[in-house]
Amino acid sequence: MRELVKSIFRLSWVAPLFGIRQMANLPGGLGEGPVNPLADAFEHVGEAASAELAGAFRNLYNGVTGAPGLAAPSRPDFVQAHRLPVTSGQRPTLTRELSDADLEERLARMRATLSSRERLGAQAPAHSSIVGSIQKGRLNTDSFVVIGEGLAAGTGDFFLSKDSQATSFPAQLAGCIGAQFRQPLFEPPGIGEADGFARWPVILPSPLQSTVLNDVLAEAPDNLAVPGFTVSDAVRLKPREPLIARECAKQTAANLILGMPHMALGRKDALRTQLECALAKRPTFSIVELGFAEALKAAKSCDVGAPNSDEFAKNYVRILRELRKTGATVLVMTVPNPFDTAYFSDIQSAARVVKLGPELLMELWHLGAADHVTVPGLNEIAYQLYAASIGPSSATAIQPLPTECIVSGDVASCVGSKVQALNDAIRRLASAESCIVYDLCALFCRVRSRGVAAGNRTLTGDYLGGFYSLNGYYPGATGNALIANEILDVLNHGCDARFIPIDLPAVQAADPVANYKPAAGPNWTRSDLTSPVPLPMPVLPPQPASILSTSRAWSARLPNLAPQSGWALQLPPGLEQVLPLNAAMSYFGDAISAQNCRTPQTIQWGSGGNLFFGGLAMSTPN
C-alpha cells in the first residue's frame, strides 16, 4: 500500500514538469533541427515518470505508454501483443524490472532508431510494440541482414510488393527479436515475375504505380533478398544499367533492391553483389535462404541434373565463410522439395482441386498414377471442364494437356533426391563454419503430409489450401509467421534466448491467403461433361426504330471494315504492338483491371493497385 501511495504522488508532478518544458520549447519551433524538441520532451518526461514509479506500476506504465527501452519496433500491425510464457502455479507478469543502465542503453538505441527514420523517411510499415522486454540470450541483433531469393524477399501471389513484404518471415521475425529491419518497399502491383507462369516484358512503372519504390533508402536495405536469385547470383550478379532491364525481371529487381540509390546517383563503382552488400553492413545476425530458386527451376524444366552440386557447394561455403568472418551469427535454411509445394499436385490433390474423381481425371487426360500436375495445368483442366459442360460434346473440349503442365513421377523422385543431396551439403558446410541450421524442407514436407493448424482452420499443402499463395510455392502471411516461429524456437535453443512466438490465429485472421479455399459442392461426373446441345445464347431486347435508323445512317459513312484474312489483331512475341490511327475517325478503348483488393475502401472503388496480372486486359466488341 505504501508503494502505491508513493507512486501516485510521484506521478502527480509529471504534468507540471511537462508544461514547463513545453513553454521552454515553444520559441524554438516544433519541427526544426534533426530532433523535434516536442518529441524530445515527451521522451524525457516519459523517462522521468518511468523512473519515479515503482514495481508493477512502473512495469504497467512502461507497457501501456511504450516508455523507453520496452517498445520493440518491427512488429506487423496485425500481430497482437503476445503472451509471456506462464508455467503452472505461476502468476503472469507484464515484464521484468530493468536497471537504470538497461534503460539508458535502450533509450539511446531507440533515439538512434528514431533519428535514422527521420533521415531516411518511412521505410517500413507501421509496427506495434511488444509488451515486455526481449531476452536475446547470446544473439546480437544490432545488425540483422537477410540474403535470399523470393521467399525471404516476401513475394506474394505473383509479384513482390509492400503488401506481401510486410508479412515476409524476416519482417515478422525482426519484430520478435527487436531488430531494425529496413526493406525496399514496392508499390502494388509490385515487381518481378512468378516462375512457372507466362513471362511478360518488364514495364515499370506499371499501371497504378507512380514511383515504383515507396522511398529510396540512403543505404542498402537489411533485407537483401531478390526474387529468383540463386546461390551463384548472390556472389556474382551485380546491378547494372539500364535501371529497368526490359527483358530480365531478375536483373531489374537486383537493380532496384541492391543498386539504389547508387544507380540513381551514377555511382557505378559502388554497385555490389548481394553478398558484398551484406558484408558492408557488418551484420551481427544473418539469415541465408538460398537454393530454392534452383530447385524450382530444375523441377519445372525437368532438369534432374541441375544445379551442379560442386559449384553450389563452392559458392555456398564462400557466403558462409565471409559472413562468419564479420563475427555474425549465421542461420542457414535447408531447401524445400518443390514437389511438397502446391505448384505440383499429385493425382489425389489435383482431383480435389478440380472436383473430379482421381480415376476420371487420369482417364480424360491420360495421366499416370505417379504424375504431378502444375498450377497452369490445373487451370487448363478447369477451362476444359467448363467448356465441356456447356458444349455439345466433350470430344472437342477435352484436349491433351501441354507438356509443361505434367511432370512424371520419375522426375519428381530424381529432383527430390537432388534436393536431399543439396540439404546434406548445406548441413555439412554449416557445421564446418559453426552456423545454425533451420530445416525449412521438413516444414514444407509436414504441411504436405498432414497440414498445420492456424486459428480455426487447418492449412494444407493443396492448391488453395490456405498455406501457399496463388503461385503455389511461396506461403502467405500465416505460412511466413509459422516459419518465423520455428526459427525463433531454433534461436531460443541455440542462443539461450527467450523470444516470444507470433500469435498464429491473429495473423491468420488478417491473412487473405489463409482464406483461400477450393470450390465447394459435388464433383463433376461424366454426365456433366456430355451436354447434348450448346447452352442457348441470350436473346437481345428489340431496339427502337429511331436507334436502328441512326445506326444505319452512320454505318453508311464508315469504310468497309469487314474481317478479312490476316486482319485480326495478333500480338508479336514481345506482346507490344504499335497500331496506326486514322485522324478522321473516333476510337474507344476499354480494359479490365483484375485487382486483389483487401480493404473495404479498395473493394468498393477498385483502387488498390494490386493487379493480379500486373497490367490491364483489353476488351473488344464482337
C-alpha positions as CSV (number, residue, x, y, z in Angstrom):
1,M,0.0,0.0,0.0
2,R,2.9,2.4,0.8
3,E,4.4,1.8,-2.6
4,L,1.0,2.6,-4.2
5,V,0.7,5.9,-2.4
6,K,4.3,6.8,-3.2
7,S,3.8,6.0,-6.9
8,I,0.6,8.1,-7.1
9,F,2.3,11.2,-5.5
10,R,5.4,10.7,-7.7
11,L,3.3,10.7,-10.8
12,S,1.5,13.8,-9.8
13,W,4.4,16.1,-10.7
14,V,4.8,14.8,-14.2
15,A,2.1,17.1,-15.8
16,P,3.5,20.4,-14.4
17,L,7.0,19.4,-15.4
18,F,5.8,18.6,-18.9
19,G,4.1,22.0,-19.2
20,I,7.2,23.9,-18.1
21,R,9.4,22.0,-20.6
22,Q,7.0,22.8,-23.5
23,M,7.0,26.6,-22.6
24,A,10.7,26.5,-23.0
25,N,10.5,24.7,-26.3
26,L,7.9,27.0,-28.0
27,P,10.3,29.8,-29.0
28,G,12.5,27.3,-30.8
29,G,9.7,25.9,-33.0
30,L,8.3,22.4,-33.1
31,G,10.0,20.8,-36.0
32,E,13.3,22.5,-36.6
33,G,16.7,20.7,-36.4
34,P,17.4,17.0,-36.5
35,V,15.5,16.4,-33.3
36,N,12.0,17.7,-32.6
37,P,12.0,19.5,-29.2
38,L,8.4,18.5,-28.5
39,A,9.1,14.8,-29.2
40,D,12.3,15.0,-27.2
41,A,10.5,16.5,-24.2
42,F,7.9,13.7,-24.4
43,E,10.8,11.2,-24.2
44,H,12.5,12.8,-21.3
45,V,9.3,13.3,-19.3
46,G,8.3,9.7,-20.0
47,E,11.6,8.5,-18.9
48,A,11.4,10.6,-15.7
49,A,7.9,9.3,-15.0
50,S,9.0,5.7,-15.5
51,A,12.0,6.2,-13.2
52,E,9.8,7.6,-10.3
53,L,7.3,4.8,-10.4
54,A,7.9,1.5,-8.6
55,G,7.4,-2.2,-9.1
56,A,4.5,-3.4,-11.0
57,F,3.2,0.2,-11.5
58,R,6.4,1.1,-13.3
59,N,6.0,-2.0,-15.5
60,L,2.4,-1.2,-16.2
61,Y,3.3,2.4,-17.2
62,N,6.1,1.2,-19.5
63,G,3.9,-1.4,-21.1
64,V,1.0,0.9,-21.8
65,T,2.9,4.1,-22.8
66,G,5.7,2.4,-24.7
67,A,8.3,4.0,-22.4
68,P,11.9,3.9,-23.5
69,G,13.6,0.6,-23.6
70,L,10.4,-1.5,-23.6
71,A,8.9,-0.8,-27.0
72,A,10.4,-3.1,-29.6
73,P,9.9,-1.9,-33.2
74,S,9.3,-4.0,-36.3
75,R,6.1,-6.0,-35.4
76,P,3.5,-6.1,-38.2
77,D,0.2,-4.3,-37.4
78,F,-2.0,-7.3,-37.2
79,V,0.3,-9.2,-34.8
80,Q,-1.1,-8.6,-31.4
81,A,0.8,-8.2,-28.2
82,H,1.9,-11.6,-27.2
83,R,1.6,-13.5,-24.0
84,L,4.6,-14.3,-21.9
85,P,5.1,-17.9,-21.1
86,V,3.5,-18.8,-17.8
87,T,4.2,-22.1,-16.0
88,S,1.7,-23.9,-13.8
89,G,1.2,-22.2,-10.5
90,Q,3.0,-19.0,-11.6
91,R,1.2,-15.7,-11.7
92,P,1.7,-13.9,-15.1
93,T,3.7,-10.6,-15.1
94,L,3.8,-7.9,-17.7
95,T,7.6,-7.6,-17.8
96,R,10.7,-7.7,-15.7
97,E,12.1,-4.6,-14.0
98,L,15.0,-3.0,-15.8
99,S,18.0,-1.4,-14.2
100,D,18.9,2.2,-14.8
101,A,21.8,1.1,-17.1
102,D,19.4,-1.0,-19.2
103,L,17.0,1.9,-19.5
104,E,19.8,4.2,-20.6
105,E,21.1,1.7,-23.2
106,R,17.7,1.0,-24.6
107,L,16.8,4.8,-24.7
108,A,20.0,5.5,-26.6
109,R,19.1,2.8,-29.1
110,M,15.6,4.0,-29.5
111,R,16.7,7.6,-30.1
112,A,19.2,6.3,-32.8
113,T,16.4,4.4,-34.5
114,L,14.1,7.4,-34.5
115,S,16.8,9.7,-35.8
116,S,17.6,7.2,-38.6
117,R,13.9,7.0,-39.5
118,E,13.8,10.8,-39.7
119,R,16.7,10.9,-42.1
120,L,15.5,8.0,-44.3
121,G,11.8,8.5,-44.2
122,A,9.2,5.8,-43.7
123,Q,11.0,2.6,-44.9
124,A,8.7,0.0,-43.4
125,P,5.1,-0.4,-42.5
126,A,3.8,0.7,-39.1
127,H,4.5,-1.7,-36.3
128,S,3.1,-2.2,-32.9
129,S,5.1,-2.7,-29.7
130,I,5.7,-5.9,-27.8
131,V,4.7,-5.9,-24.2
132,G,7.7,-6.9,-22.1
133,S,11.4,-6.9,-22.6
134,I,13.1,-9.2,-25.2
135,Q,15.6,-11.7,-23.8
136,K,18.0,-12.3,-26.6
137,G,20.5,-14.6,-24.8
138,R,23.7,-14.7,-26.8
139,L,22.2,-13.3,-30.0
140,N,23.3,-9.8,-31.1
141,T,20.6,-8.3,-33.3
142,D,22.1,-4.8,-33.7
143,S,22.5,-5.5,-37.4
144,F,20.1,-8.1,-38.9
145,V,20.7,-8.9,-42.6
146,V,19.0,-11.4,-44.9
147,I,20.4,-13.0,-48.0
148,G,17.9,-14.9,-50.1
149,E,15.5,-15.2,-53.0
150,G,11.7,-14.7,-53.4
151,L,10.7,-16.4,-50.2
152,A,12.8,-14.2,-48.0
153,A,12.0,-11.2,-50.1
154,G,8.3,-11.6,-49.4
155,T,6.9,-12.4,-52.8
156,G,3.1,-12.5,-52.9
157,D,0.8,-14.2,-55.4
158,F,2.7,-13.2,-58.5
159,F,4.8,-10.1,-57.7
160,L,6.9,-8.5,-54.9
161,S,5.0,-5.6,-53.3
162,K,4.8,-3.9,-50.0
163,D,1.6,-5.8,-49.1
164,S,3.4,-9.1,-49.0
165,Q,6.8,-7.7,-48.0
166,A,5.3,-6.5,-44.7
167,T,4.4,-10.1,-43.7
168,S,7.6,-11.9,-45.0
169,F,9.1,-14.2,-42.4
170,P,12.2,-12.0,-41.9
171,A,10.0,-8.9,-41.3
172,Q,7.8,-10.8,-38.7
173,L,11.0,-12.3,-37.2
174,A,12.6,-8.9,-36.8
175,G,9.7,-7.7,-34.7
176,C,10.1,-10.7,-32.3
177,I,13.8,-10.2,-31.9
178,G,13.7,-6.4,-31.6
179,A,15.8,-5.8,-34.6
180,Q,15.6,-2.8,-37.0
181,F,14.7,-4.2,-40.5
182,R,14.6,-1.9,-43.5
183,Q,13.1,-3.1,-46.7
184,P,12.8,-1.5,-50.2
185,L,9.0,-1.4,-50.3
186,F,7.4,-1.6,-53.8
187,E,4.1,0.0,-54.8
188,P,1.5,-2.5,-55.8
189,P,1.3,-4.4,-58.1
190,G,5.0,-4.7,-57.4
191,I,8.0,-6.0,-59.4
192,G,9.4,-9.3,-60.5
193,E,7.7,-12.3,-62.0
194,A,6.5,-15.7,-60.9
195,D,8.5,-18.6,-62.2
196,G,6.4,-21.3,-63.9
197,F,3.9,-18.8,-65.5
198,A,3.8,-16.8,-68.7
199,R,6.7,-14.2,-68.9
200,W,5.8,-10.6,-69.6
201,P,8.0,-7.7,-70.6
202,V,9.3,-5.7,-67.7
203,I,7.3,-2.4,-67.8
204,L,7.9,0.0,-64.9
205,P,6.1,1.9,-63.6
206,S,3.2,-0.4,-64.3
207,P,-0.5,0.8,-64.3
208,L,-1.4,2.4,-60.9
209,Q,2.3,2.8,-59.9
210,S,3.9,6.2,-59.6
211,T,7.5,6.0,-58.2
212,V,7.6,2.1,-58.0
213,L,9.6,2.4,-54.8
214,N,7.8,3.9,-51.8
215,D,11.1,5.5,-50.7
216,V,14.7,5.3,-51.8
217,L,16.9,4.2,-49.0
218,A,20.0,6.1,-48.2
219,E,21.9,2.8,-47.9
220,A,21.5,-0.8,-48.7
221,P,18.4,-2.4,-47.1
222,D,18.6,-5.0,-44.4
223,N,16.5,-7.4,-46.5
224,L,18.8,-8.0,-49.5
225,A,16.7,-10.9,-50.8
226,V,16.0,-10.7,-54.6
227,P,13.3,-12.8,-56.3
228,G,14.8,-15.5,-58.5
229,F,18.3,-15.3,-57.0
230,T,20.4,-18.4,-57.0
231,V,23.5,-19.1,-54.9
232,S,25.6,-18.2,-57.9
233,D,23.7,-14.9,-58.3
234,A,24.4,-14.0,-54.6
235,V,28.1,-13.9,-55.2
236,R,28.3,-12.8,-58.8
237,L,25.3,-10.8,-60.1
238,K,25.6,-7.0,-59.7
239,P,23.2,-4.2,-60.5
240,R,23.9,-2.7,-63.9
241,E,22.4,-0.2,-66.3
242,P,19.8,0.4,-67.5
243,L,17.8,0.5,-64.3
244,I,14.8,-1.2,-66.0
245,A,16.0,-4.3,-67.9
246,R,13.1,-4.9,-70.2
247,E,13.9,-8.5,-70.9
248,C,15.0,-9.6,-67.4
249,A,12.8,-9.2,-64.3
250,K,15.5,-10.6,-62.0
251,Q,18.1,-8.1,-63.2
252,T,15.6,-5.3,-62.7
253,A,14.8,-6.4,-59.2
254,A,18.5,-6.6,-58.4
255,N,18.9,-3.1,-59.7
256,L,16.1,-1.7,-57.5
257,I,17.0,-3.7,-54.4
258,L,20.8,-3.8,-54.4
259,G,21.6,-0.8,-56.7
260,M,19.7,2.0,-55.2
261,P,20.5,4.8,-54.6
262,H,23.9,4.4,-56.2
263,M,22.4,3.8,-59.7
264,A,20.3,7.0,-59.4
265,L,23.4,9.0,-58.4
266,G,25.6,7.5,-61.1
267,R,28.0,5.7,-58.7
268,K,28.9,2.7,-60.7
269,D,31.9,1.9,-58.6
270,A,29.6,1.5,-55.5
271,L,27.5,-1.3,-57.1
272,R,27.8,-4.5,-55.2
273,T,26.7,-8.1,-55.2
274,Q,24.2,-9.4,-52.7
275,L,27.0,-10.9,-50.6
276,E,29.1,-7.7,-50.8
277,C,26.1,-5.6,-49.7
278,A,25.6,-7.9,-46.7
279,L,29.3,-7.7,-45.7
280,A,29.3,-3.9,-46.0
281,K,26.6,-3.7,-43.3
282,R,28.8,-5.7,-40.9
283,P,25.9,-7.9,-39.7
284,T,25.7,-9.3,-36.2
285,F,23.0,-11.8,-37.2
286,S,22.3,-13.0,-40.8
287,I,19.9,-15.5,-42.4
288,V,20.8,-17.3,-45.6
289,E,17.8,-18.5,-47.6
290,L,19.1,-19.7,-51.0
291,G,18.8,-22.8,-53.2
292,F,15.0,-22.8,-53.6
293,A,15.1,-21.0,-56.9
294,E,17.5,-23.6,-58.4
295,A,15.3,-26.4,-57.1
296,L,12.1,-24.9,-58.5
297,K,13.8,-24.3,-61.9
298,A,15.0,-27.9,-62.1
299,A,11.6,-29.2,-61.2
300,K,9.7,-27.1,-63.7
301,S,12.2,-27.8,-66.6
302,C,12.5,-31.5,-65.6
303,D,16.3,-30.9,-65.5
304,V,17.3,-33.6,-62.9
305,G,21.0,-32.7,-63.2
306,A,20.6,-29.1,-62.0
307,P,22.1,-27.4,-60.1
308,N,25.7,-28.5,-60.3
309,S,26.5,-29.8,-56.8
310,D,30.1,-28.8,-56.7
311,E,29.5,-25.3,-57.9
312,F,26.6,-24.9,-55.5
313,A,28.8,-26.0,-52.5
314,K,31.7,-23.8,-53.6
315,N,29.5,-20.7,-53.7
316,Y,27.5,-21.6,-50.6
317,V,30.6,-22.1,-48.4
318,R,32.0,-18.8,-49.6
319,I,28.9,-17.0,-48.4
320,L,29.0,-18.7,-45.0
321,R,32.7,-18.1,-44.6
322,E,32.6,-14.4,-45.5
323,L,29.6,-13.8,-43.2
324,R,31.3,-15.6,-40.3
325,K,34.4,-13.5,-40.7
326,T,32.4,-10.5,-39.6
327,G,31.6,-12.2,-36.3
328,A,27.9,-12.6,-37.3
329,T,25.7,-15.4,-36.0
330,V,24.6,-17.1,-39.3
331,L,21.4,-19.2,-39.6
332,V,21.0,-21.2,-42.9
333,M,17.8,-22.7,-44.2
334,T,17.5,-26.0,-46.0
335,V,15.9,-26.1,-49.4
336,P,12.3,-27.3,-49.7
337,N,11.4,-30.1,-52.1
338,P,9.4,-28.3,-54.9
339,F,7.1,-31.4,-55.1
340,D,6.0,-30.8,-51.5
341,T,4.6,-27.4,-52.6
342,A,1.2,-26.7,-54.1
343,Y,2.7,-25.8,-57.5
344,F,2.9,-29.6,-58.2
345,S,-0.2,-31.5,-57.3
346,D,-0.2,-35.3,-57.3
347,I,-3.3,-37.1,-58.7
348,Q,-5.2,-37.2,-55.4
349,S,-4.5,-33.5,-54.7
350,A,-5.3,-32.4,-58.3
351,A,-8.6,-34.3,-58.2
352,R,-9.6,-32.5,-55.0
353,V,-8.9,-29.1,-56.6
354,V,-10.6,-29.6,-60.0
355,K,-13.5,-31.6,-58.4
356,L,-13.1,-34.8,-60.3
357,G,-12.7,-38.4,-59.2
358,P,-9.0,-39.5,-59.5
359,E,-9.8,-42.3,-62.0
360,L,-11.8,-40.0,-64.2
361,L,-9.1,-37.4,-64.1
362,M,-6.5,-39.9,-65.2
363,E,-8.7,-41.2,-67.9
364,L,-9.7,-37.9,-69.5
365,W,-6.1,-36.5,-69.6
366,H,-4.2,-39.8,-69.9
367,L,-2.3,-39.3,-66.7
368,G,-0.2,-41.8,-64.8
369,A,-0.8,-42.6,-61.2
370,A,2.6,-41.0,-60.2
371,D,2.3,-37.9,-62.4
372,H,2.1,-34.4,-61.0
373,V,0.1,-31.5,-62.5
374,T,1.4,-27.9,-62.3
375,V,-0.8,-24.9,-61.4
376,P,-1.1,-23.9,-65.1
377,G,-2.2,-27.5,-65.7
378,L,-4.9,-27.2,-63.0
379,N,-6.2,-24.0,-64.7
380,E,-6.2,-25.6,-68.1
381,I,-8.2,-28.6,-66.8
382,A,-10.7,-26.2,-65.2
383,Y,-11.1,-24.4,-68.6
384,Q,-11.7,-27.6,-70.4
385,L,-14.2,-28.9,-67.8
386,Y,-16.2,-25.7,-68.2
387,A,-16.1,-25.9,-72.0
388,A,-17.2,-29.5,-71.9
389,S,-20.1,-28.7,-69.5
390,I,-21.6,-26.1,-71.8
391,G,-20.7,-27.5,-75.2
392,P,-22.5,-30.1,-77.3
393,S,-19.8,-32.7,-76.7
394,S,-16.8,-33.3,-74.5
395,A,-15.0,-34.8,-77.5
396,T,-13.7,-31.5,-78.7
397,A,-13.5,-29.7,-75.3
398,I,-11.2,-32.2,-73.6
399,Q,-7.7,-31.9,-75.1
400,P,-4.3,-33.2,-74.1
401,L,-2.5,-31.0,-71.6
402,P,0.6,-29.1,-72.8
403,T,3.8,-30.9,-72.0
404,E,4.9,-28.3,-69.4
405,C,1.7,-29.0,-67.4
406,I,2.7,-32.5,-66.4
407,V,5.7,-33.8,-64.6
408,S,6.3,-37.5,-64.3
409,G,6.9,-39.4,-61.1
410,D,10.4,-40.3,-62.2
411,V,11.4,-36.7,-62.5
412,A,9.8,-35.9,-59.1
413,S,11.8,-38.7,-57.5
414,C,15.1,-37.5,-59.1
415,V,14.5,-33.9,-58.1
416,G,13.7,-35.0,-54.5
417,S,16.9,-36.9,-54.3
418,K,18.9,-33.9,-55.7
419,V,17.3,-31.6,-53.1
420,Q,18.2,-34.1,-50.3
421,A,21.8,-34.1,-51.5
422,L,21.9,-30.2,-51.5
423,N,20.5,-30.2,-48.0
424,D,23.1,-32.7,-46.8
425,A,25.8,-30.4,-48.3
426,I,24.2,-27.4,-46.5
427,R,24.2,-29.1,-43.2
428,R,27.8,-30.2,-43.6
429,L,29.0,-26.8,-44.7
430,A,27.1,-25.1,-41.9
431,S,28.6,-27.4,-39.3
432,A,32.1,-26.7,-40.6
433,E,31.5,-22.9,-40.4
434,S,29.7,-23.1,-37.0
435,C,26.4,-21.9,-38.4
436,I,22.9,-22.7,-37.1
437,V,20.6,-24.7,-39.4
438,Y,16.8,-24.4,-39.7
439,D,15.1,-27.3,-41.6
440,L,12.6,-25.5,-43.9
441,C,12.4,-28.6,-46.0
442,A,10.9,-30.5,-43.1
443,L,8.2,-27.9,-42.6
444,F,7.1,-27.9,-46.2
445,C,7.0,-31.7,-46.0
446,R,4.9,-31.6,-42.9
447,V,2.4,-29.2,-44.5
448,R,2.1,-31.5,-47.5
449,S,1.6,-34.7,-45.4
450,R,-0.8,-33.5,-42.7
451,G,-1.2,-29.7,-42.8
452,V,-0.8,-27.2,-40.0
453,A,-3.4,-25.7,-37.6
454,A,-3.9,-22.0,-37.6
455,G,-6.8,-20.3,-35.9
456,N,-10.0,-22.2,-36.7
457,R,-8.6,-23.9,-39.8
458,T,-6.1,-26.5,-40.8
459,L,-3.9,-25.1,-43.7
460,T,-3.0,-27.8,-46.2
461,G,-0.4,-28.1,-49.0
462,D,-3.1,-28.4,-51.7
463,Y,-3.5,-25.6,-54.1
464,L,-6.0,-23.1,-52.5
465,G,-5.4,-25.0,-49.2
466,G,-4.6,-21.8,-47.3
467,F,-0.8,-22.2,-46.8
468,Y,0.5,-21.2,-50.2
469,S,-0.3,-18.1,-52.2
470,L,-1.6,-18.3,-55.8
471,N,1.8,-19.1,-57.3
472,G,1.7,-22.4,-55.4
473,Y,5.2,-22.3,-53.9
474,Y,5.5,-19.2,-51.6
475,P,3.5,-19.1,-48.4
476,G,1.1,-16.4,-47.4
477,A,1.3,-14.3,-44.2
478,T,0.3,-17.2,-41.9
479,G,2.8,-19.6,-43.5
480,N,5.6,-17.0,-43.1
481,A,4.6,-16.5,-39.5
482,L,4.9,-20.2,-39.0
483,I,8.4,-20.1,-40.5
484,A,9.3,-17.2,-38.2
485,N,8.1,-19.1,-35.2
486,E,10.1,-22.2,-36.0
487,I,13.2,-20.0,-36.4
488,L,12.5,-18.4,-33.1
489,D,12.4,-21.8,-31.5
490,V,15.8,-22.7,-33.1
491,L,17.3,-19.4,-31.8
492,N,15.8,-20.0,-28.3
493,H,17.6,-23.3,-28.1
494,G,20.8,-22.3,-29.8
495,C,21.3,-18.9,-28.3
496,D,19.8,-19.3,-24.8
497,A,17.2,-16.7,-25.8
498,R,13.5,-16.4,-24.8
499,F,11.9,-14.9,-27.8
500,I,8.1,-14.8,-27.7
501,P,6.4,-16.6,-30.7
502,I,3.9,-14.9,-33.0
503,D,0.2,-15.4,-32.4
504,L,-0.7,-17.5,-35.5
505,P,-4.5,-17.1,-35.0
506,A,-4.1,-13.3,-35.0
507,V,-2.1,-13.4,-38.3
508,Q,-4.5,-15.9,-39.8
509,A,-7.5,-13.7,-39.1
510,A,-6.0,-10.9,-41.3
511,D,-4.4,-13.2,-44.0
512,P,-6.3,-13.4,-47.3
513,V,-4.2,-16.4,-48.4
514,A,-5.4,-18.3,-45.3
515,N,-8.9,-17.9,-46.6
516,Y,-8.2,-19.4,-50.0
517,K,-10.5,-22.4,-50.4
518,P,-11.2,-24.8,-53.3
519,A,-14.6,-24.9,-54.9
520,A,-17.4,-26.3,-52.8
521,G,-20.1,-28.7,-54.0
522,P,-20.1,-32.2,-55.6
523,N,-17.5,-33.4,-58.1
524,W,-18.0,-33.3,-61.8
525,T,-19.4,-36.5,-63.2
526,R,-19.2,-37.9,-66.7
527,S,-22.8,-37.0,-67.5
528,D,-22.0,-33.3,-66.5
529,L,-19.4,-33.2,-69.3
530,T,-21.6,-34.5,-72.2
531,S,-24.2,-31.9,-72.8
532,P,-26.4,-32.9,-75.9
533,V,-26.7,-29.3,-77.2
534,P,-24.9,-26.0,-76.5
535,L,-26.5,-23.7,-74.0
536,P,-28.8,-21.1,-75.7
537,M,-27.5,-17.7,-76.4
538,P,-29.1,-14.8,-74.6
539,V,-31.9,-13.0,-76.5
540,L,-31.2,-9.3,-77.0
541,P,-34.1,-6.9,-76.4
542,P,-35.6,-5.3,-79.5
543,Q,-34.1,-1.9,-80.5
544,P,-36.3,1.2,-81.1
545,A,-36.7,2.2,-84.7
546,S,-35.1,5.5,-84.1
547,I,-31.9,3.9,-82.9
548,L,-31.8,1.4,-85.8
549,S,-32.2,4.2,-88.4
550,T,-29.4,6.3,-86.8
551,S,-27.2,3.3,-86.7
552,R,-27.7,2.6,-90.4
553,A,-27.0,6.2,-91.3
554,W,-23.7,6.2,-89.5
555,S,-22.8,2.8,-91.0
556,A,-23.1,4.2,-94.5
557,R,-20.4,6.8,-93.8
558,L,-17.9,4.3,-92.4
559,P,-15.4,2.4,-94.6
560,N,-15.8,-1.3,-95.2
561,L,-14.1,-3.0,-92.2
562,A,-15.4,-6.5,-92.8
563,P,-12.9,-9.0,-91.4
564,Q,-10.5,-10.3,-94.0
565,S,-7.8,-12.9,-93.9
566,G,-5.0,-11.8,-91.7
567,W,-6.9,-8.7,-90.4
568,A,-7.3,-10.0,-86.8
569,L,-5.0,-8.4,-84.2
570,Q,-2.2,-10.7,-83.4
571,L,0.4,-9.5,-80.8
572,P,4.1,-10.2,-81.5
573,P,6.2,-12.3,-79.1
574,G,7.0,-9.2,-77.1
575,L,3.3,-8.6,-76.6
576,E,3.6,-5.0,-77.7
577,Q,2.3,-3.6,-80.9
578,V,2.0,-0.1,-82.4
579,L,-1.2,0.4,-84.3
580,P,-1.9,3.2,-86.8
581,L,-4.7,5.6,-86.1
582,N,-6.9,7.4,-88.6
583,A,-7.3,11.0,-87.5
584,A,-10.6,11.2,-89.3
585,M,-12.2,8.5,-87.1
586,S,-13.0,8.2,-83.4
587,Y,-11.8,5.4,-81.2
588,F,-13.0,3.9,-78.0
589,G,-10.8,1.8,-75.7
590,D,-11.8,-0.3,-72.7
591,A,-9.9,-2.6,-70.2
592,I,-10.5,-4.9,-67.3
593,S,-8.5,-4.5,-64.1
594,A,-8.3,-7.7,-62.1
595,Q,-7.3,-6.5,-58.6
596,N,-6.6,-8.2,-55.3
597,C,-8.4,-5.7,-53.0
598,R,-8.1,-6.3,-49.3
599,T,-9.8,-3.3,-47.6
600,P,-13.4,-2.0,-47.7
601,Q,-12.4,1.1,-49.5
602,T,-10.4,-0.6,-52.2
603,I,-13.1,-3.3,-52.6
604,Q,-15.7,-0.5,-53.1
605,W,-13.7,1.5,-55.6
606,G,-11.2,-1.0,-57.1
607,S,-8.4,1.4,-56.1
608,G,-5.9,-1.0,-54.5
609,G,-3.5,-1.1,-57.4
610,N,-2.6,-4.7,-56.6
611,L,-3.3,-6.1,-60.1
612,F,-3.4,-9.9,-60.3
613,F,-1.7,-10.0,-63.7
614,G,0.5,-6.9,-63.4
615,G,-1.5,-4.9,-66.0
616,L,-4.8,-4.4,-67.8
617,A,-6.7,-6.8,-70.0
618,M,-8.1,-5.4,-73.3
619,S,-11.7,-6.0,-74.2
620,T,-13.0,-5.6,-77.7
621,P,-16.6,-5.7,-79.0
622,N,-17.7,-8.8,-81.1
